[in-house]
Amino acid sequence: MKIIRDISGASIKRSVDSGTEEQRRAVQGIISSVKKDGDKAIREYTETFDGVHLENYKVSESEIEEAFSSLDPEMVSIIEEAADNIRAFHAQQKRSSWFTTNEDGTMLGQKLTPLDSVGVYVPGGTAAYPSSVLMNVLPAKVAGVKRITMVSPPGKDGTLSPGVLVAAKVAGVEEIYKVGGAQAVAALAYGTESITPVDKITGPGNIYVALAKREVFGDVDIDMIAGPSEIVILADGNQRADEIAADLLSQAEHDALASAVLVTPSSALAKEVSAEVERQLATLPREQIARQSILDYGAIYVTGDIEEGIRLVNELAAEHLEILTDKPFETMAKIRHAGAIFLGRYSSEPVGDYFAGPNHVLPTNGTARFSSPLNVDEFMKKTSVISYSETALEKNYGKIAKLARLEGLEAHARAVEIRFDKEK
């Protein structure tokens, strides 16, 4: 399988499906039905799309208890430890309100307030990811969000994955509903008889979920429309080909649209990694998906030197960037664009996906040039605070009035002048 490609065409940009007109109309129809018929529409869509009829789609305490009892105690402990790591990392991000006072008595500041409520969408079926629960819920919890509602599509037996339910309980979710798809997004945005609407919706989903999030944005906030996963590895010639190949395939197995790229100045390493990818693919349970990803969006680019590699990495602006060089921290100082950076051979990308603590909800498809990982700030509002003193306004009202008249807003000008109009 030839994946060593010409550097002149280097890119991880993919034409991510934004939905057909038919899909968009279908989503709009689902949203309208949920807004109109509430729980009745939810039950009908759940029966149609998930193949299960649920009179009560709220998860009960007994279902959560059963999830804990059915999951290996060691796995429960691992989920709890991962949650502790994620919680501790995000606690470092939390900022406080601040205020400053000038000599003339003016007080200016910024008030930080957590959102009142957040809805978290968690995929179901074969894509049931407890790690996504932790990564979406815990930053909101750290921010101080009081009400977090989770939705996830039920299986054919009308249940949710035990791992997902355990992760939700560990993270502190108190409301969980067995509903998925565009109908779940609509319920979170507009509410039903059973589900109280929220202020923001986060979490990944299929094309119908993504389209629904786009439709409701503006009535509620959303996190992002995430694209397929991607990894770029920047490696010098002193690295192990088998480890690099394994890390590339860790992303390729996600999705046929995933992108896995090696950038290296070493032709020898490039050939070794190419051979290793082929060898390891043969033993992967998700070989077909990973192989298609590598064929369509995988690449090995051989650069003239490591500096050219760094320039290329910055152009690619990958979701995940692994730096495997003799001096990775020095290399990192030159990186401007990446969703998350993994330094050294013991910082394999799955360490960040599951356990280390930083968020794995990251900008994709080159948007790391201007976007950040999901973080505590996403769940807080910033409100400006202004308290001008009489002295300060008397000194500046004339300037303010002139600026207002420059913009043709006479009432603005008069609003500051009237306070010093001695004839009034």
N, C-alpha and C positions, 0 to 999 in steps of 0.2 A: 504494500500500500504506500504510494508516493505522497508524503506529506511535507517534504522539504520543498518550500516554495520560494518564488522570486520575491525578494524584499520590496521591489518596486510596487507590488500590489498589496502590501501589508495592510490588513484591516480586520477588525472584528465586528464591523457594522453588518447587521442583518436586517432584511426587510421584515420586521416583526408584524405579523398579521394584526391589522386594526379592525378586522371584522368586515364581513360582507354587508351589503345593504339589507339583505334578508335577515341576517343576524341582528343588525341594529334595530330593525323594525320589530323583530321578535322580542328583544329586550325591552323596548319601549312599551310594547303591549303587556308584558309581564308586570312592569312597574306600574302601569295604569291600573291593571287588575288588582294588584296588591293595595294600592292607594284607595281603590273603590270598595273592595270586598274583604280586605284584611285577612283574618285567619282562614276564612273559607277559601280564598285564593291560594293561600299557603298550602293548605291540605291538598287541594286539587293538583297543584304543581308538584308537590312532593310525591303524590301517587303517580303522576304522569312521568316525571323525570327520574325519580329514584325507585319507583316500583314498590312503594310501601305506603300503606294507609295508616296515618297516625292521628288519633283524636286529640291527644295531648302531646305536643312536640317539645315541651320543656323537660330537660333532663332532671330526674329526681335524685334525691340524696341516696336512695337505695341503689340506683344505677352507678353512682360514683363509688359507693362502698364496694359494690361488686367489681368495679374496675380495679380497685386497689387489691382486692383479694385474688383476682385472676392474674395480676401481673407479678412476675418474679420479684420478691423483696429486694434483691440486689438491683434490679432495674429501677424500682421506686427510689432507692437510695441514690443511684446515679442521677436520676432526674432532679432529685432534691439538691444534690451537690452542684449540678450544672446551674440550677436556679440561683443558688447562693452566689456563684461566680458572676452570673449575668447581673444580678441585683447589685452586687458590690461595684462592678464596673460602672454601671449607669448611675449609681449614687454619686460618683465623682463628677458627673456631668451637671448635676443639679445646681442651678444658680438662684440667687436671692434677689429680692427687690432692692433697689438702691436709690438714695436721695442725696442731693448736694445743695448746700445753702451758700449763696454769695453774700458779700459784705452789704449789699443794698437790701438784703432781706428776701431776695428771690429764692424760691426753692423749686428745683427741677428734679425729676426722677423717673424711674420706671418701676411699675408694679407688676409682678409676675403672679399669674393666677392659673392653677391647673384647670383643664377643661372639665366640665361637669360630667360628661359621659363619653365613652368610646365603645365602638363595636369592633370586634375582631373576627375576621373571616378565616376559618381553618379548612383547607381542602380535606376531602374524605376519600374513602375507597383505598386504592393502592397508594395514593399520595397523602396518607394520613401522617403528618409530621408533628410529633410532640415538641420538637425544637422550635417550630414556628410559633406554637402557643407561647412558649417562654419568651421568645424574642420580641413578640408583639405586645404581650401583656405586661411584662415586668418594667419596661421603661415608663409605661403609663402609670403603673403603681408607684414607682419612684417619684414621678412628677406630682402625684397626689390626686389623680383622678379617682373620684369616689365610686362611680358606677361603671363597670366593664361588663359588656354583654358579648358572649361568644356564640357564633353560629357555625354549624358544620353539617354537611349532608349526611343523612343516615345510610347505613348499609341496608341490604335487602332484608335483614332481620330486624330492622328498626332500631339498631343501636349505633353508638359511636365507638371508635377505637379506644380500648382501655388505656393505651399510652397517652392519647390526647386528653382523655378525661382526667387521668392522674396529673398530667402536666398542668391542666387548667386549675385543678384544686390546689396544687402546690403553689402556683402563681397567684392564687387569690381570686379567681373568677367565681362570682356567685350566681350568675345567670347564664345558663347554657341551653341552646335550642338546637334541636335536630332538624335543621332546615339549611338548604344550600342553594347554589346558583343565583341567578339574577333576582329571584324572589326573596332570598335572604338579604341581599343588599337593599332591596326596596323596603323590606320590613324594618331594617336598621335605620334607614333614612327617614321613613315616614310613619313608622309605627303600625301596629295592628292592635286588636283587642288584647293580645297576650304580650306583645313585645313593645316596650316603650322606646321611642326614637332616641337616637344618640346624636352627638355633635360631630363625630369624626369616625371614619371607617378605615381600618387598616387590614392588611393580610393579603396573601396571594390567592389566585384562583384561575379558572379556565377563561377562555375568551369571553364567555357570557358574563362572568363575574367582572372581568376587566371592563367590558362595555357598560355594564350596569354602574360601576363606580364612576365612569366618565359621565354617564347620564345624570347621576344624582349630585355630582360635584357642583358646589355653589349653594345647594340647599344644605349640604353637610360638607365637611372637609374630608379629603382622602389622603393617604400616605403617598402613593405613587402608582403608576401603571408599570409594573415590573416586566422586563423582558426575559428571555432565556438566560440561563447562567453562563458565566464565562470565567476563564482563568488564563492569565499570562504568567509565564515563568521566565525570569531573567537569570541566566546561569552562565558562569564562566566555564572554562574547560576542566575544572577540577572537581566536578560533581558526578554523582552516581546516576547512570542512565535509567536503572530500574526504578529508583525513587521518583525521578522526574516523570517517567512514563505513568507510574501509578497515580501521581498527582494530576496529571493531565486527564486521565480516565475517570478520576473522581468527579470531575465536572461533566465529562462527555456522557456519562451514564444517566444524567438528569433528564436529558431531552435531546431529540434529534437536532434541535436548533441550537443546542449549547455550543460554545466555542472554546477550544483548548489550544493554546499557542505557546510555543517555546521560542525565546529569543536568545541567541548565543553567538559569540564570535568563534566558536569551535566547530569546525566541520566534522571532526571525529565524533564529538559528543552528539551532534545532530544525527549522524548516521546510526549511532548506537541507540539513541532514544527512539528513532523511527522503527528500528527492528524490535525494540522492547515493547513498544505500543502494540505492534502486531502480535507478538508472543502473548502478552497479557490479555489482549482482547479475547483470545480463544477460550479463556477460562471464566469470563465474566457472565453472571446470570443475565445481565441486561446487555449482552453482546450486540444484539441487533441495533438497539438504540445508540449505544456508544459508538459502534462502527459507522453508522450513518452520520453522527455528529462529527467524527474525525474526518470522514470523507468530504463532507460539505463545508465544514467550518473549522476544522483542525489545521494547524500549520506549524512548521518549524522554519524560522527565518534566521539565516546566518548573516551576521553583521561583520563589518570590517574590524571593529574593536568593541569593547564594552561601552565606551562613550556613545557610539552610534546606537548601540542597544538601548541605552538609557533614553536617547532622543526618541527612538521608536516606541518604547514603552509609554512615554508621556503622550505621544500621539494616539496610541491605542486607548488610553484611559480606561483600563479594565476594571471590572467589578472586583475581582480578586487578583492580587499581584504577589507572587512569591519571588523573593530575591535570594538567589543562591550564588553568592560570590564570597571571595575570601574575606572581604570587609563589608558585610551587608549594611551596617549602620551608616558607613560612609556613602555607600551607594544610595541608601534611602534618602539622604539629605538632598539628592539631586532629583528626586521624584516629586512631581507636582500633581499628577492626576492618577488616582486609584481609589476605589471604594474602600478596600482594606489591604494592608500590606503585611505580608508574612515573612519574617526574617530568619534565614538559616534552615538547615535540613530538618530540624526537629519542630518546625512550625508549619507542618503540612496543613493545607487548607481546611480539612475536616476538623482540625483543632478549633478553628474559629467558628465553623458551622454549628458545633455542638456544645463546647465546654469551656473555652477560655474565658468568655465574658463579653467581649465586644459584640455588637449586634450583627447578625448575618443578613439582615434586610438591607441590601446595598444597591447603589445606582448601577444600571446596566447599559449596554449598547452605546458606550462612549459618554454617557451623561455624568460620569464621575468628573468630567471637566468643570461641572458647575453644581453638582448635587452631593449630598452627604448621606451617610448611613442613617437608618432610623435611630432616633435618639430622644432623650428626655425633653428637649426643647420642642419636639413635634407635638407634645401633649400639654404644652403650656402656652398661654397668651401673654403678650407683653402690652401693657397699657402705659402710655406716657402720662406723667403727672406734672402739672404746671401751676405754680402758685407765685404770681408776680406781686411784688410790693408796690405801694403807691410811688415810692421813690423811683423804682425801676421803670414803671410805666410813664411817669412824668418825663423821665429822661429820654424815653424811646418812642412815645406815641406819635410824634411828628414823623419819624422815619417809617413807622408802621403804616401810617395814613398815606404817605407818599407811595409806598410799595403797593398798597391797595388800589390807589387811583391809577397807577401804572397798569394795573390789570383790569381797570374799568369797573371796579367794585366799590362804588361810593358808600354803600351802607356799611361795608367793612371799615372804611376810613372814619365814618361818623361814630361808629361804635366805640372806638378808642378816644376820639376827640371829645365826645360828650362828657366824659368824666373830668375834663379840665376846662370846660366851657364856663367861664366865670359868670356869664350872664344868665345861666340857667338856674 
